[in-house]
Amino acid sequence: MLEQLQRLQAHIGVLKTRLHHLESENSALSEAKELAETEHHAQVVQKNSIITKKQEEIETLTEQLTQLQGQFQQLNQNANTLAERYSRLEKSTTDLKNRFQEILAERNELRVTKEKLQSQQRQTQQELHDLQQDRDRLLQKNELAKAKVEAIIQRLAILGTAQDQHAQEIQQLAHPNAEAGEETQS
């Protein structure tokens, strides 16, 4: 029985040693577990912090996207308005160009008409000048003829011939008013 007791004691010693090793291992594992849990908790906190930051960034970017979409819509409206204005300006420009061409054509027609009228005016002035020269020439001829007739009448009167009566008739023909004036005086 002593032998059994020694075996049991040896077995108890082995069990105690094993227990001690197991307790040490358990303690080490507990520490490792706590350390791992602490690290895991720190990582979870860090990742939660990163997730929170990312969510904030997403919210900020979403707000920016909304603002940019609003700006894009506004720019689209402005572009449409500008396109309409450009279209109206282009039409107005075309209308003005057409009107300008019409005015140029009218101006050219007026220039041609003016040149024709100036030419006609020059011709008319030349004709008027020619007529005035003809009139002056005819007046000179008339004056010359009157002078000749008066000279002839004076010669006949000076001659005192029997043709006095004819001279008076010629004088009456030349100056019918003069004879009427003499008769009224007598």
CNS distance restraints for C-alpha pairs under 8 A (distance, minus, plus):
assign (resid   1 and name CA) (resid   5 and name CA) 6.01 0.50 0.50
assign (resid   2 and name CA) (resid   6 and name CA) 5.96 0.50 0.50
assign (resid   3 and name CA) (resid   7 and name CA) 6.03 0.50 0.50
assign (resid   4 and name CA) (resid   8 and name CA) 5.88 0.50 0.50
assign (resid   5 and name CA) (resid   9 and name CA) 5.95 0.50 0.50
assign (resid   6 and name CA) (resid  10 and name CA) 5.90 0.50 0.50
assign (resid   7 and name CA) (resid  11 and name CA) 5.80 0.50 0.50
assign (resid   8 and name CA) (resid  12 and name CA) 5.83 0.50 0.50
assign (resid   9 and name CA) (resid  13 and name CA) 5.93 0.50 0.50
assign (resid  10 and name CA) (resid  14 and name CA) 6.10 0.50 0.50
assign (resid  11 and name CA) (resid  15 and name CA) 6.03 0.50 0.50
assign (resid  12 and name CA) (resid  16 and name CA) 5.86 0.50 0.50
assign (resid  13 and name CA) (resid  17 and name CA) 6.04 0.50 0.50
assign (resid  14 and name CA) (resid  18 and name CA) 5.98 0.50 0.50
assign (resid  15 and name CA) (resid  19 and name CA) 5.80 0.50 0.50
assign (resid  16 and name CA) (resid  20 and name CA) 5.93 0.50 0.50
assign (resid  17 and name CA) (resid  21 and name CA) 6.13 0.50 0.50
assign (resid  18 and name CA) (resid  22 and name CA) 5.93 0.50 0.50
assign (resid  19 and name CA) (resid  23 and name CA) 5.89 0.50 0.50
assign (resid  20 and name CA) (resid  24 and name CA) 6.10 0.50 0.50
assign (resid  21 and name CA) (resid  25 and name CA) 5.98 0.50 0.50
assign (resid  22 and name CA) (resid  26 and name CA) 5.79 0.50 0.50
assign (resid  23 and name CA) (resid  27 and name CA) 5.90 0.50 0.50
assign (resid  24 and name CA) (resid  28 and name CA) 6.00 0.50 0.50
assign (resid  25 and name CA) (resid  29 and name CA) 5.85 0.50 0.50
assign (resid  26 and name CA) (resid  30 and name CA) 5.89 0.50 0.50
assign (resid  27 and name CA) (resid  31 and name CA) 6.11 0.50 0.50
assign (resid  28 and name CA) (resid  32 and name CA) 5.99 0.50 0.50
assign (resid  29 and name CA) (resid  33 and name CA) 5.81 0.50 0.50
assign (resid  30 and name CA) (resid  34 and name CA) 6.00 0.50 0.50
assign (resid  31 and name CA) (resid  35 and name CA) 5.97 0.50 0.50
assign (resid  32 and name CA) (resid  36 and name CA) 5.90 0.50 0.50
assign (resid  33 and name CA) (resid  37 and name CA) 5.92 0.50 0.50
assign (resid  34 and name CA) (resid  38 and name CA) 5.94 0.50 0.50
assign (resid  35 and name CA) (resid  39 and name CA) 6.04 0.50 0.50
assign (resid  36 and name CA) (resid  40 and name CA) 5.81 0.50 0.50
assign (resid  37 and name CA) (resid  41 and name CA) 5.83 0.50 0.50
assign (resid  38 and name CA) (resid  42 and name CA) 6.03 0.50 0.50
assign (resid  39 and name CA) (resid  43 and name CA) 6.03 0.50 0.50
assign (resid  40 and name CA) (resid  44 and name CA) 6.01 0.50 0.50
assign (resid  41 and name CA) (resid  45 and name CA) 6.03 0.50 0.50
assign (resid  42 and name CA) (resid  46 and name CA) 5.98 0.50 0.50
assign (resid  43 and name CA) (resid  47 and name CA) 5.88 0.50 0.50
assign (resid  44 and name CA) (resid  48 and name CA) 5.84 0.50 0.50
assign (resid  45 and name CA) (resid  49 and name CA) 6.01 0.50 0.50
assign (resid  46 and name CA) (resid  50 and name CA) 6.16 0.50 0.50
assign (resid  47 and name CA) (resid  51 and name CA) 5.96 0.50 0.50
assign (resid  48 and name CA) (resid  52 and name CA) 5.99 0.50 0.50
assign (resid  49 and name CA) (resid  53 and name CA) 6.15 0.50 0.50
assign (resid  50 and name CA) (resid  54 and name CA) 6.02 0.50 0.50
assign (resid  51 and name CA) (resid  55 and name CA) 6.00 0.50 0.50
assign (resid  52 and name CA) (resid  56 and name CA) 6.15 0.50 0.50
assign (resid  53 and name CA) (resid  57 and name CA) 6.08 0.50 0.50
assign (resid  54 and name CA) (resid  58 and name CA) 5.98 0.50 0.50
assign (resid  55 and name CA) (resid  59 and name CA) 6.10 0.50 0.50
assign (resid  56 and name CA) (resid  60 and name CA) 6.06 0.50 0.50
assign (resid  57 and name CA) (resid  61 and name CA) 5.92 0.50 0.50
assign (resid  58 and name CA) (resid  62 and name CA) 5.87 0.50 0.50
assign (resid  59 and name CA) (resid  63 and name CA) 6.14 0.50 0.50
assign (resid  60 and name CA) (resid  64 and name CA) 6.14 0.50 0.50
assign (resid  61 and name CA) (resid  65 and name CA) 5.88 0.50 0.50
assign (resid  62 and name CA) (resid  66 and name CA) 6.11 0.50 0.50
assign (resid  63 and name CA) (resid  67 and name CA) 6.17 0.50 0.50
assign (resid  64 and name CA) (resid  68 and name CA) 5.94 0.50 0.50
assign (resid  65 and name CA) (resid  69 and name CA) 5.94 0.50 0.50
assign (resid  66 and name CA) (resid  70 and name CA) 6.19 0.50 0.50
assign (resid  67 and name CA) (resid  71 and name CA) 6.13 0.50 0.50
assign (resid  68 and name CA) (resid  72 and name CA) 5.89 0.50 0.50
assign (resid  69 and name CA) (resid  73 and name CA) 6.11 0.50 0.50
assign (resid  70 and name CA) (resid  74 and name CA) 6.14 0.50 0.50
assign (resid  71 and name CA) (resid  75 and name CA) 5.97 0.50 0.50
assign (resid  72 and name CA) (resid  76 and name CA) 5.99 0.50 0.50
assign (resid  73 and name CA) (resid  77 and name CA) 6.15 0.50 0.50
assign (resid  74 and name CA) (resid  78 and name CA) 6.09 0.50 0.50
assign (resid  75 and name CA) (resid  79 and name CA) 5.92 0.50 0.50
assign (resid  76 and name CA) (resid  80 and name CA) 6.12 0.50 0.50
assign (resid  77 and name CA) (resid  81 and name CA) 6.08 0.50 0.50
assign (resid  78 and name CA) (resid  82 and name CA) 5.99 0.50 0.50
assign (resid  79 and name CA) (resid  83 and name CA) 5.97 0.50 0.50
assign (resid  80 and name CA) (resid  84 and name CA) 6.17 0.50 0.50
assign (resid  81 and name CA) (resid  85 and name CA) 6.16 0.50 0.50
assign (resid  82 and name CA) (resid  86 and name CA) 5.90 0.50 0.50
assign (resid  83 and name CA) (resid  87 and name CA) 6.06 0.50 0.50
assign (resid  84 and name CA) (resid  88 and name CA) 6.20 0.50 0.50
assign (resid  85 and name CA) (resid  89 and name CA) 5.97 0.50 0.50
assign (resid  86 and name CA) (resid  90 and name CA) 5.88 0.50 0.50
assign (resid  87 and name CA) (resid  91 and name CA) 6.17 0.50 0.50
assign (resid  88 and name CA) (resid  92 and name CA) 6.01 0.50 0.50
assign (resid  89 and name CA) (resid  93 and name CA) 5.86 0.50 0.50
assign (resid  90 and name CA) (resid  94 and name CA) 6.12 0.50 0.50
assign (resid  91 and name CA) (resid  95 and name CA) 6.08 0.50 0.50
assign (resid  92 and name CA) (resid  96 and name CA) 5.95 0.50 0.50
assign (resid  93 and name CA) (resid  97 and name CA) 5.92 0.50 0.50
assign (resid  94 and name CA) (resid  98 and name CA) 6.11 0.50 0.50
assign (resid  95 and name CA) (resid  99 and name CA) 6.06 0.50 0.50
assign (resid  96 and name CA) (resid 100 and name CA) 5.85 0.50 0.50
assign (resid  97 and name CA) (resid 101 and name CA) 6.14 0.50 0.50
assign (resid  98 and name CA) (resid 102 and name CA) 6.21 0.50 0.50
assign (resid  99 and name CA) (resid 103 and name CA) 6.10 0.50 0.50
assign (resid 100 and name CA) (resid 104 and name CA) 6.07 0.50 0.50
assign (resid 101 and name CA) (resid 105 and name CA) 6.11 0.50 0.50
assign (resid 102 and name CA) (resid 106 and name CA) 6.11 0.50 0.50
assign (resid 103 and name CA) (resid 107 and name CA) 5.94 0.50 0.50
assign (resid 104 and name CA) (resid 108 and name CA) 6.08 0.50 0.50
assign (resid 105 and name CA) (resid 109 and name CA) 6.17 0.50 0.50
assign (resid 106 and name CA) (resid 110 and name CA) 6.02 0.50 0.50
assign (resid 107 and name CA) (resid 111 and name CA) 6.00 0.50 0.50
assign (resid 108 and name CA) (resid 112 and name CA) 6.20 0.50 0.50
assign (resid 109 and name CA) (resid 113 and name CA) 6.08 0.50 0.50
assign (resid 110 and name CA) (resid 114 and name CA) 5.86 0.50 0.50
assign (resid 111 and name CA) (resid 115 and name CA) 6.10 0.50 0.50
assign (resid 112 and name CA) (resid 116 and name CA) 6.17 0.50 0.50
assign (resid 113 and name CA) (resid 117 and name CA) 6.04 0.50 0.50
assign (resid 114 and name CA) (resid 118 and name CA) 5.97 0.50 0.50
assign (resid 115 and name CA) (resid 119 and name CA) 6.04 0.50 0.50
assign (resid 116 and name CA) (resid 120 and name CA) 6.07 0.50 0.50
assign (resid 117 and name CA) (resid 121 and name CA) 5.89 0.50 0.50
assign (resid 118 and name CA) (resid 122 and name CA) 6.08 0.50 0.50
assign (resid 119 and name CA) (resid 123 and name CA) 6.18 0.50 0.50
assign (resid 120 and name CA) (resid 124 and name CA) 5.94 0.50 0.50
assign (resid 121 and name CA) (resid 125 and name CA) 5.93 0.50 0.50
assign (resid 122 and name CA) (resid 126 and name CA) 6.02 0.50 0.50
assign (resid 123 and name CA) (resid 127 and name CA) 6.05 0.50 0.50
assign (resid 124 and name CA) (resid 128 and name CA) 5.96 0.50 0.50
assign (resid 125 and name CA) (resid 129 and name CA) 5.96 0.50 0.50
assign (resid 126 and name CA) (resid 130 and name CA) 6.03 0.50 0.50
assign (resid 127 and name CA) (resid 131 and name CA) 6.02 0.50 0.50
assign (resid 128 and name CA) (resid 132 and name CA) 6.07 0.50 0.50
assign (resid 129 and name CA) (resid 133 and name CA) 6.17 0.50 0.50
assign (resid 130 and name CA) (resid 134 and name CA) 6.11 0.50 0.50
assign (resid 131 and name CA) (resid 135 and name CA) 6.01 0.50 0.50
assign (resid 132 and name CA) (resid 136 and name CA) 6.01 0.50 0.50
assign (resid 133 and name CA) (resid 137 and name CA) 6.01 0.50 0.50
assign (resid 134 and name CA) (resid 138 and name CA) 5.98 0.50 0.50
assign (resid 135 and name CA) (resid 139 and name CA) 5.94 0.50 0.50
assign (resid 136 and name CA) (resid 140 and name CA) 6.14 0.50 0.50
assign (resid 137 and name CA) (resid 141 and name CA) 6.16 0.50 0.50
assign (resid 138 and name CA) (resid 142 and name CA) 5.93 0.50 0.50
assign (resid 139 and name CA) (resid 143 and name CA) 6.01 0.50 0.50
assign (resid 140 and name CA) (resid 144 and name CA) 5.98 0.50 0.50
assign (resid 141 and name CA) (resid 145 and name CA) 5.94 0.50 0.50
assign (resid 142 and name CA) (resid 146 and name CA) 6.05 0.50 0.50
assign (resid 143 and name CA) (resid 147 and name CA) 6.08 0.50 0.50
assign (resid 144 and name CA) (resid 148 and name CA) 6.16 0.50 0.50
assign (resid 145 and name CA) (resid 149 and name CA) 6.09 0.50 0.50
assign (resid 146 and name CA) (resid 150 and name CA) 6.02 0.50 0.50
assign (resid 147 and name CA) (resid 151 and name CA) 6.01 0.50 0.50
assign (resid 148 and name CA) (resid 152 and name CA) 6.08 0.50 0.50
assign (resid 149 and name CA) (resid 153 and name CA) 6.09 0.50 0.50
assign (resid 149 and name CA) (resid 174 and name CA) 7.60 0.50 0.50
assign (resid 150 and name CA) (resid 154 and name CA) 6.02 0.50 0.50
assign (resid 151 and name CA) (resid 155 and name CA) 6.14 0.50 0.50
assign (resid 152 and name CA) (resid 156 and name CA) 6.22 0.50 0.50
assign (resid 153 and name CA) (resid 157 and name CA) 6.13 0.50 0.50
assign (resid 153 and name CA) (resid 167 and name CA) 6.12 0.50 0.50
assign (resid 153 and name CA) (resid 170 and name CA) 7.29 0.50 0.50
assign (resid 153 and name CA) (resid 171 and name CA) 6.62 0.50 0.50
assign (resid 154 and name CA) (resid 158 and name CA) 6.03 0.50 0.50
assign (resid 155 and name CA) (resid 159 and name CA) 6.13 0.50 0.50
assign (resid 156 and name CA) (resid 160 and name CA) 6.66 0.50 0.50
assign (resid 156 and name CA) (resid 161 and name CA) 7.49 0.50 0.50
assign (resid 156 and name CA) (resid 163 and name CA) 7.53 0.50 0.50
assign (resid 156 and name CA) (resid 164 and name CA) 7.08 0.50 0.50
assign (resid 156 and name CA) (resid 167 and name CA) 6.19 0.50 0.50
assign (resid 157 and name CA) (resid 161 and name CA) 7.79 0.50 0.50
assign (resid 157 and name CA) (resid 164 and name CA) 6.43 0.50 0.50
assign (resid 157 and name CA) (resid 167 and name CA) 6.69 0.50 0.50
assign (resid 160 and name CA) (resid 164 and name CA) 6.19 0.50 0.50
assign (resid 163 and name CA) (resid 167 and name CA) 6.23 0.50 0.50
assign (resid 164 and name CA) (resid 168 and name CA) 6.20 0.50 0.50
assign (resid 165 and name CA) (resid 169 and name CA) 6.31 0.50 0.50
assign (resid 166 and name CA) (resid 170 and name CA) 6.09 0.50 0.50
assign (resid 167 and name CA) (resid 171 and name CA) 5.96 0.50 0.50
assign (resid 168 and name CA) (resid 172 and name CA) 5.99 0.50 0.50
assign (resid 169 and name CA) (resid 173 and name CA) 6.14 0.50 0.50
assign (resid 170 and name CA) (resid 174 and name CA) 6.08 0.50 0.50
assign (resid 171 and name CA) (resid 175 and name CA) 5.82 0.50 0.50
assign (resid 171 and name CA) (resid 176 and name CA) 7.59 0.50 0.50
assign (resid 172 and name CA) (resid 176 and name CA) 4.76 0.50 0.50
assign (resid 172 and name CA) (resid 177 and name CA) 7.96 0.50 0.50
assign (resid 172 and name CA) (resid 178 and name CA) 7.52 0.50 0.50
assign (resid 172 and name CA) (resid 179 and name CA) 5.97 0.50 0.50
assign (resid 175 and name CA) (resid 179 and name CA) 6.70 0.50 0.50
assign (resid 176 and name CA) (resid 180 and name CA) 6.48 0.50 0.50
assign (resid 177 and name CA) (resid 181 and name CA) 6.10 0.50 0.50
assign (resid 178 and name CA) (resid 182 and name CA) 6.28 0.50 0.50
assign (resid 179 and name CA) (resid 183 and name CA) 6.14 0.50 0.50
assign (resid 180 and name CA) (resid 184 and name CA) 6.22 0.50 0.50
assign (resid 181 and name CA) (resid 185 and name CA) 6.25 0.50 0.50
assign (resid 182 and name CA) (resid 186 and name CA) 6.22 0.50 0.50
